[in-house]
Amino acid sequence: MIAPSLLSADFARLAEEANVAPSADWLHVDVMDGHFVPNLTLGLPVVQSLMKYTNIPVDCHLMIEDPDRWAIGYAEAGSYNVTVHAEAAHNPVKLAKDLRAAGAKAGLSIKPKTPLEPWVEVLRHYDTLLVMSVEPGFGGQAFIPEVLDKVRTARRLVDTGHLRVLVQIDGGINADTIEAAAEAGVDCFVAGSAVYGADDPALAVESLRAQARACTGR
């Protein structure tokens, strides 16, 4: 699965940019509050408006403080998947249940330096694990290969039935890094500049998907 990240799009043309790659599996929307991360991007009103202009399932990644309070609104707005950060959630198990009750899949994200093991039991309540392969906050950063150890662990837990999550990765994904991520066990690849910086974003999505499939057969 390929999820183009709107963080790399032209914010003045979001409705158009949301649909530059119609074959994308998800449309990744990074919500940043200027507190949990230093950057400030889109919020709920923009996401609500965006829903009117795309049929691609919207994948909201909330890099915000107090997601227990704010995340449900993104689910109620129609997001297909809403991901919160393990480092910010106060009651992640309850939050997962609330997101599902509001109609969305529930995702849990961990930063590059956050270990996976303490969150395995919590992840039993989630649908998606988002492994950050850059420090969250800004697009265009270099991929951190060390995080692939966490991906391998998650893949093993999924394959052995200990977890039932989709494994997603976000940060520095492009033609040079997607194969290593795919081989480690990623299911869904968030790609920003690799898609929106391409001459043909739709072709870029197809090319990235083909690279990933060639490595795994999934």
Protein Blocks (a to p, Z undefined) as FASTA:
>chain_A
ZZddfklmcfklmmmmmmmpmmbmbdcddddehlmpmbdcddfklmmmmmmmccbdcddd
dddehkllmmmmmmmnopabdcddfklpmblmlmmmmmmmnopacdddddfklcfklmmm
mmmmpmbdcddfbdehiehiacdfklmmmmmmmmmmmmnopaccddddeehiafklmmmm
mmnopabdcdfklmmmpmblmlmmmmmmmmmmmmnoZZ
